[in-house]
Amino acid sequence: MPDAFAAESVRAQLERILTSPQLAASPSLCRLLRFVVEETLGGQGASLKEYSLGTQVFDRGEAFDPRMDPIVRVQARNLRTRLAQYYAGPGAADGIAIELPKRTYVPVFHALTEKSAIARADRPLAETEHLEPSLPLVQALAPRLEPAPAVAARSVGLARRAVPVVAVAIVLAITVGMPLLQSPPQQAATRIEQPDTQAQDHYIRGRYLLDRQTEPDIRAGIASFQQAVARAPRFAAAYAGLADGYNVLAQYGYIPPSEGMEPARRAAERALDIDPALAEGHVSLAAVMEAYDWNWKGAEREYRRALELNPALPSAHLWYGMYLRDQGRLSEALPELRRAAQLDPYSVMTSMNLAHGLMMEGSHAAALEQARHATEVAPELVTAQVILANAYRALSQTAEAERALERAQHFSADNPHGLAMVARAHVRYGNREEGRRLYGELEQLAQRRYVSPFDMGTVSLALDDEDRALALLQEAFRQRSSGLIFLRDASFTRMQRSPEFHSLIEKMHFAG
């Protein structure tokens, strides 16, 4: 368009978009779009960074840390989705396109011609980047870069003839904070209520914190989900997040299983009561059935249901992959874990579990790459540092392995699960005295907080105290500790001669 009229034309187009049904209902997205457009027209596009947008558009204050609060990335992606909907509907015949390219906050403006609109309309749907059935908020957990491409349609000039196919997906996806499902649109429209912006923010932060996996972060994530459902009592995805928080808190042995798993079950059931087609809810329920009920068939059924509802949901592939791995079906597990990593490459939990699976396969170099990624994003995560140490050790990089284990030990203070992992690693590497010393720390820690008998039992076994290990594993069974799903791991081979241990195996009703 001619330079003399560019700014005036863009501002007129901006007002059309801001008053459209796609943007008018979201004041925060209107502020974001107006701000980036005006700054760019004023020659200040280079200043449009995540920090400046967080402080000037979203009122986060000077202490705003984009690594801890992904609000800018998430809202920018939501804005791209709304723009795609606008140009697929009421803006299909407009003469000017305002786009926000991925991985930047600087908008671009260009003229739309009738010829280009016709070309876009004639393009097969498979060639356009339509909305994946994925929850945008869940994929917004990356602490640095924007997550894997997934959500917004690139073709801003889709002609009206494409609307009947694409519009259903877009309408569901733009319901911020709710997953894009494969359920019939008529049912979804009556069932799903859009939470307000603050509830969405709480949900975003909760998912991000949960992925960090440290006890303080998990507890903070649970608090964020509680705030989300307090503001939006029918926010189904937030109930699923709450379920996952309690589940992970119990699985890592930070609280007794019953104190975590029963609230997790209630939250997952609440999510599915609100929205039976919520894939995240089925994942949350499956995790409880697997780790607490030991209902293997029921858990697999729920995981598969989640994948049917939303084949592009990263957490469905991740949790199902972990289930398959822990059931001894590694050849089936690794494709699921790899798919999860493709869909959400910045997830710490995904990288860590894929690294674990690759170690089991013997692909140590690939495991090292994944473990490095996890520790770069979350250096304080003990589990990731121990997996990194194991990968280095498998590749005979002893010095690097020792440094990783030192970092793990540094971050393991007051972390019973982390201490147990570090203690076992020291014993495995030949430093039995340090393993015994750390076991003593676990015993002292158990005097003032919950310590999982399963974690204590695994360290006892590593130290060759099989009688104590057996007693602790039996107590873990009484508590229904999730760690018992690993009883068929090679580390328990020496206990196969014990009738009491065989009794535990039989009570678990493992498949296969």
N, C-alpha and C positions, 0 to 999 in steps of 0.2 A: 504494500500500500504506500502511497506517497508520504514522504517524511513529514510534510507540512500538516497532514491530517492524522498522522498516526496516533498521537497521544489523545486527541479528541475522540477518535473512533474507538480506541481501546477503552477509554473511560465510559463511553456510551454502552459498549458491549458489556463492560463490567457491571453497570447498573442493571442491565437486562438479566444477567446471571444472578446477581444478588437478590433480585425481587422474584426470581423463579421459585416454584415449589421445591425444587431440589436444594436450594440454599437458604431460602427465607426462614425455614424452621430451625436453622442452626446458627445462632449468633456467633459462636466461636469460629466456625468455618468462614462465615462472612468477614469477620475481623481479619482472619488469616489471609483470605484472598485479597481483600482490599489493601491490606498492608503490603503484601509482596508485589502487587501490581503497581501501587503508587511509588514504592521505593524504586522499582525497576524503571518506571517512566521518569523518575527524578534522577536517574543516573547512579543510584545507590545499590544496584543489584549485588555488587561484590560484598556488601555488608550483611546480606541475608544468610546468616549462619544459624545453627541450631540454638546456640546460647542466646543470641539477640532475639530470636523469635520467642523463645521461652520466656524471656524477661519482659519484652515489649508487647507481645500479643496475648500470652497466656498468664501474665501476672505472676510468674513464679518467683520473682525476687532475685536479688544478686547472688544468693546462695544456690541458685539453680544449677544442677549437675546433669547434663544430658545423658551421662552414662547410667545414672540411677533413675532418671525420670524420662521415659520415652515419649512424653506427650506430643512433642513437635513431630517426631517421625510418624506417629500414629495418625495425628490429625492431618498431616500433609497427605498421607495415603488415603484417608477418608475424603479429603478434598478432591483428590484425583478421581475417586469413585463417583463423587457427586457431579464433577464436571463431565465425566463420561456419560452419566445418565442424562444430564442436560442436553448434550449434543446428540445423544441418541433419540431424544424426544423433542421438546419444544425448540431446541436450538439447532435442529438438523438443517434448517434452511438459512441460518444466520450467515453473514458474510465474513465474520471474523472469528477466529478460534483463539481462546486463551488456554494455554496448556501449562501444566507444571510437570516437567520431565522428571523421571525417576532419578534419585540420588542428587537432586539439587533442589533448592528452594527459590530459584530464579525462574519466573514464568517466561514463556515465549509467546509471541503473538504472530499470527499469520493469516492471510486471506484465504477464505474457502471459496472455491469456484464451483459452479454447477457441474462442471466436468469431473472435478475431484470427488464430489458427492456421489455422482453416478458410479464412478469407479469403485468407491467404497461399498456402495450398495450391491454391486454385482460381484464383489469378492465373496467367495465361499466363507461361511461362518467359521470353519475350522482354521482359516488363515488369519482370523482376527484374534486378538488376545482378549477373550471374554473372561468374565469373572470365574475364578476357580472356586469350587465349593469348599471354602476354607474360612476360618474365623480370622479376619484381619487383626483383631486385638491380640490373639494368641501369637501371631507371627511378628508382633511388635516388641519382642523381648530382647532384641539385640542391643547390647549396651553401647555399641559404637556405630557401625554402619547400618544402613537400612537393610531389613531382612530380604530373603529371597523374593524375587518378583512373584506376585501371585494375584493381585487383586484387581487393578483398574484396567478398563478397556483402553487400548491405545487409540483406537479409531474414533476420534472425536466427532467425525462427520457421518456416522452411520445413518443412512437414509431411513425413512420411515418404514420401508418394507422389511428392514431387519429388526425393527422394534419388537414384534410379537415373539420372536425367538429369544432375544437378549433381555428384554425388559423384565421378565419374571426373575431372572437371576439377579439383575441389578437392584430391583426393588427390595429383594430380601437382603442383599449384601449391604446396602446402605443403611440398614437398621443398625446403627453403630452399637457395638458391644454384643450383638447377637450373631450366631453362626449362620452361614449360608447353607441351607439344608436342601435335601432332595425331596422334601415333602411337597404335597400339592399346594400351590400358592394361595388358593382360597382358604385352606385351613390355616396356613401360617399367618395370613393377614388378620384372622380373628383371634389367634392364640397369642401372638407375640406382641408385647408392649415395649416401646422404645424407652430405655432408661435415660435419665437426664445426663447432662455432660459430666457432672461431678461423680455420679455413679459409674459412668464409663471410665473416668480417670482412676477411680479406686480399683476398678477391675484390671485396667492396664497395668497399674503398678503392682497389683497382687500377682499377676501372671509373671511379670518380670522378676519379682522377688523370689517367687517359688522356684524359678529356674536356677537361682543362685545356690540353693540347697543347703546353705549353712543354717544352723538352728535359729539365730536371730532373724535371718532373712525369711525363713519359713513362717516364723511367728508373726513377723511384720506383714507378710503376705496374707495370712489368715485374717489379721486385723483389717487389711484393706478390703478383702472380700466381705467381711462383716459390715463394713461401712457401706459397701456397694448395695448389699441387699437391704440394709436399713433404709436407704434412700429409695430403692426400687425393689419392693418386695416380690415382684414377679420377674426379676432378672435371672432367668434360668441359668445362663452361662456362669454367672457369679456364684450360684449355688454349686455348680460343678467345680469351680475353682476352689471353693471352700472345702468341698469333699477331698480334692486332691491335696490341699494343704494339710488337713488332719491325717490323711493317709500317709503322706511322706514323713510327717513328724513322727508317726508311730513306726514306720518301716525303718527309719534310721535309728530307732531305739531311744529317741529323746523323751518319749512318754510311754507309759504302759500301753500295750496294744488296745485294750478295751477303751481307754480314754481317747484314743485317736480314731479307731476303726468304727466304733458305733456312731459317733458324730459324723464321720465320713459317709457312712451308709445313709444316715438320715438326710444329709445334704444332697447326696446323689439322687436319692428317691424323690426329694423335693424338686430337684431340677427336672426330672422326668415327669413328675406330676404336672408341672407347668408346661413342659414341651416334650412329649414322648418321642419326638423325632430329633431331639438334640443329641448329636453324635458325642459331644463332650460328656454328656450325662451318662451315656452308655459306657464310655471309657472309665469314668469315675466309679461306676457301679462294678464293672468288671474287675478293677484293681482291688476292690474290697473283697469280692468273691474269691479272687485268687489268693491274696495274701493273708486273709483272715478266716474265711470260710473253708479254704482249701477245696473249693468247688471248681475243679478244673474244667469240666465240660460247660458248666454255666458261665464261667469267666470267658472261655473261648467263644461261646455263643454271643456274649455281649460285645466282645472286641470285634467280632465279625459284623455284628449289626452296626456298630459305629462306622466301620469302613464302608458298609453298604450305603449308609446315609450320607457319608462325606468321605469319598475316596482320597481327597487331598488334605485331610486333617493331619497335621504332623504328629500330634500326640497319639492319635489312634495307631499309626504305624509304629511309633516309639514303644508304647506300652504293650502292644501286641507282640512286637519284636522281643521285648524283654521277657514276656510270658513264654514265647517259643524257646528262647535261649535257656531259660530256667527249667523248661520241661525236657531239655536235652535234644531239642530239634533245631540245632544250630544252622543247618543248611536252609531251613525255612526262616530262621530268625534274621540272618544277616541281610537278605533283601529288604525286609521290613525296616530294619535299622538304617540301612543306606537310604531308603526312600524318605524316612523321617529327616535325615540329614540334608537331603536334597531340598525338601520343602521348607526346612527351617535351619539353615546352615550355621546360625549363630547361637543355637541352643546349647547351653553348657551340658544339660542333662543328656541330650542326644549324643553329643560328641563323646561324653564319658562312657555311655553305655555301648556305643558303637566300638570304642576303643577296647572295652572289655570283651565284646564278642570277637573282635579281630584277634585279640590275644589268645582266646580259646581256640581259634582256628589255626593259630600259628603264624598269622600275618603280622609279625612284630613291627616291621617298618611302617605299615599302614596304621597300626594301633598307635605307634609313637606320634604320628602326625595328628591323629584325632586327640590324643591326650595333651599334646602341646597346645592345641587350639583351646581345649577346655581350661587349661591352667593360665593361658594368656588372658582369657576373658574373666576367669574367677580364680586368681592366684591363691586365695585363702581357702579354697575348697580342698580339704584333706583327702577325700576320696580320689579326686582327680590327680593330686600330687603323687599318691601311692601308685595309681595305675601308670602314671608317667615313669615313676621309678622302676616299676616292674618291666615296662617296655624297654627302658634303657638297659636294664639288667639282662633281658633276653637277647639284646643286641651286643652284649659284652662291653657296654659303655659304662664301666663301673663308677668312674668319678661323677658322671652326670647322674647316675642312679643314686648315689649317696647324697648329692646336693638336693635332689628332689625329695628324698626321704627326710633330710634335715628340714626342708621347708614344710613338709607335711607335719613333722613333729612340732615345729614352731607354732603352727596353727591349731594344734590338737588340744590345747589347754581347755579343760572343762568340757571336752567333747568326748563322751564315752565311746561312741562308735568310731570316731577318728583315732582315739588312743588304741582301741583294739586292732584296728587296721595297721597302725604303725608298729604295734608290738609284734603282730604276726609277721610283718615284713622283716623286722630285725631278726627274729628267730630264723626265718627262711634264708636270710643272707648270712647266717652263722653267728650273729651277735645275740646269743641266748641270754647273757646277763642283762643286757638292755631290755630284752623282752620281759624278763622276770621283774625288772624294776618298774616297767610300765604296767605290768599286771598289778603290782602293788599299788600304783596310782589309781588303777581302776577300782580296786577294793576300797581305797580311801574315798574315792569319788562316790561310790555306792552308799556311803554313810550319809551323804547329804543331798543326793538326787537319784533319780531313777537311772539304773544301768541295766541294759538288757542282759538276761542270763544267757541268751544265745551268743552275744558278743563275748561275754566272760568265758563261755564254754569253748569257743573257737580258739581263744588264746591258751586256755588250759590244754587243749588238744595239741596245739603247736608245741607246747612245753612238755609234751609226753605224759601229762597227768590225765590219763584216760578215765579214771574213776570219777574225778571231779568234773571232767568234761561231760560225762554221761549224766551225772546228777544235774548239772546246769541245763543240759539239753532237755531233760525230762521236765524241769521247771519251765523252760521256754515253751514246751508243748502245753503245759497247763495254762500258760498265759496266752497261748495262741500267737506266739511270736512269728512274724513274717519271715524271719531268717531261716526257718525250718524248711522253706521251699528249696533250699540249697543242700539238703541232706544227702543227695545223690552225687554231690560234687566229689572230685577225686581226693580232696583234702580229708574226707571222712573214710577213706578206704580202709585204714587200719582198724576202724571200729566194726568192720563187717563181722568179725568173729564173736561179737557180743550179742547174746540173745536179746538183751534189753534194747540195744540199738535197732535190731531187726524189728522189734515190736513197735518202735517209733516209726520206722519206715512203713510198716503195715497200716498203722493208724492214720498215716497221711493219705493213704489211698491214691498213691501216685499212678498216673496213667502210663502204661507201657513199662 
